[in-house]
Amino acid sequence: MANKRKGMETIKQLIMMHLRGDSRRQMAAHLGISRNTVKKYLFLLEQSGMKFEELSELDEARLQGLVERSGDPADERLIRLKQCFPEMEKELKRVGVTRWTLWEEYRQEERNGYSYGRFCHHFQLWMKKSAVSMPQEHKAGDKLFVDFAGKKLSVVDPQTGEMRDMEVFVAVLGASQLMYVEAVESQQKGDFLLALANALDYFGGVPAAIVPDNLKSAVTKTDKYEPELNPDLAAFGRHYGTSILPARPYKPKDKSLAEGGVKLAYRRIYAPLRNQSFTSLRELNQAIRSHLEGHNQKPFQHRDYSRRDLFLQIEKDQLSPLPAHRWEPKTHTKATVYQNSHVWLGADKHYYSVPFAHIGKKVDVFFSAKHVEIHLNHSRIAFHLRERKAYGYSTQAHHMPSSHNFRAEWHPERFIRWAATIGPHTRELITRILNGKAHPEQAFKSCLGLLNMSKDKKIGQKRLEKAAQRAIDFNQYSYRFVKNTLHHHMEDTQPEAPNESQYRLPFHDNIRGKDYYN
């Protein structure tokens, strides 16, 4: 719909560009919206009374509330006028029909319509946009165009001789046309984002916007006006402080530099490597880098300078600096905050604390090789260094209310230490009970009930230790089995030895026996 509100990702990028000091013209060009729209949303944000630094920290729900206001009547009048333009274009082809004729008919229908001069101005702009594509003029530090080549390069397994195809990632800076090329395993999100991070490292800076194609790793839902970004790519853009502007579907001119970069890669990299074989991805990329440098150092046709020269002269200083920490690939999973104010990360079999106010809520967990972040409604609510200690707890004191202190002490190590004071068999049984559950917390009550038997004067530690040994012998790792054993006083009963005669084969005359083969 023409009057549909802009997505929150667009609003967030608008705030980020405003903080960066970009002009309204630059914002409109980067985001693919009109300057009037930029002006309207900046006005709505300013009317909130909050600073833009504070607005950048708001979650999507609160941000949406600030911009959900009635539209400008002037905008609605222009929308109605533009809806008439397709039919007016057809009418102009009829004999005797002029723009003046169409304007007079328009004013009869729209009493408060535009003057003839403004009418012609808007009609001319609409004609240009709908009929003719204007040539793109790229400014230094403005955009980075990225794409995957249609044709692939190969790596041969030295052991089996099997040939594996590799995708080829291509990135081109708009102004200098400096190019980066890398072979990766696939076009999947992890490989795509890692190659994109490597490209920014290669350029030594960050452009104002990145223009990818509409592959699934970049766009989860394509749309001509408001494509839905992959959440990980959106997070990547926020980490590097850049805008993500996917090319429109079926509009190759939006990423013409990337298309041209792929063709140059075929000539300057693919062709020289066509008769070579590579046994690893690393070896292939080393060869690609060698020819890539040759391409970037080669002078432009009819020019005495190269892409590298132009980059150093006009574009390098216009790129934003790289962030202090390099982007790390992150894995996403969902979790529920337990009653003990922790979430369970199955990849590490480890618990991480969350502020107690979020108990019972569904949260998003993002974890990299070093860190674990917990988000609720697109806002981070907890951050931890990653731990891989099975059944361990990473707890921050301010996440836990005082009333939950006893509950927070329920963790596997506490039960195992307690069991060790009773005996080795009890300790082994408790460990096996904990390991037998998908979530150790499911076994906490069983462990507590089993260990509390040692306090019973009729049972004591010795009887419990014997019952635990019997449970292990019978592979019955449960509270109920131990309870029944003690109730029937069977802890001293040893498992019956198997009767070998039951398994001995009877003698038959027709069986030759082992000596026959001697």
Beta strands, then each sheet from edge to edge (+ up, - down):
strand 1: 143-148
strand 2: 153-156
strand 3: 163-173
strand 4: 179-184
strand 5: 209-211
strand 6: 219-221
strand 7: 228-229
strand 8: 243-244
strand 9: 331-336
strand 10: 342-345
strand 11: 350-353
strand 12: 362-367
strand 13: 371-376
strand 14: 379-385
strand 15: 393-394
sheet 1: 2+ 3- 1+ 5+ 8+
sheet 2: 2+ 3- 4+
sheet 3: 6+ 7-
sheet 4: 9+ 12- 13+ 14-
sheet 5: 10+ 11- 15-
end
